């Protein structure tokens, strides 16, 4: 029984499948996130490996977004005290 055959696609199709730019595919490969196959002039990527990125077996928990901190509002008392100290 032979092993499963790798289904590879060129950079353009890998980017299309992932919904990212070709530059992003190349960046992922250079950072080791995905494996680059093919020769020096023909980069290809494993379609199954790409699909795992879109549907990981164990997804990371999503971080809760923090609500923005309330902005500091100047109060009339502070503005008046500043004016008074300038005139004195």
C-alpha positions, 0 to 999 in steps of 0.5 A: 500500500502506497502512502498518500500523495501530496496535493500541491498547488502553486503560490497563486492558487495557495493564496486564492485558497487562503484568501491572502496575497501571494506575498503572505504565502511566501512569508508564511513559508519563510517563517516555517508556518507552511512547507514550500515544495518545488524547485527554485523557480516553481514554489508549490504548497501542500493543499492539505497543509493550507486547509489545516491552517484554516480549520485547526484541530485545536483552535486557540481561544479567542481573546476578549477585546478590552473596552477602551479606557474612558477618556479623561475629561476636563472638569470646569473646576480644573479649568477655572483653577488653572486660569486663576493661578495664571492671573495671580 
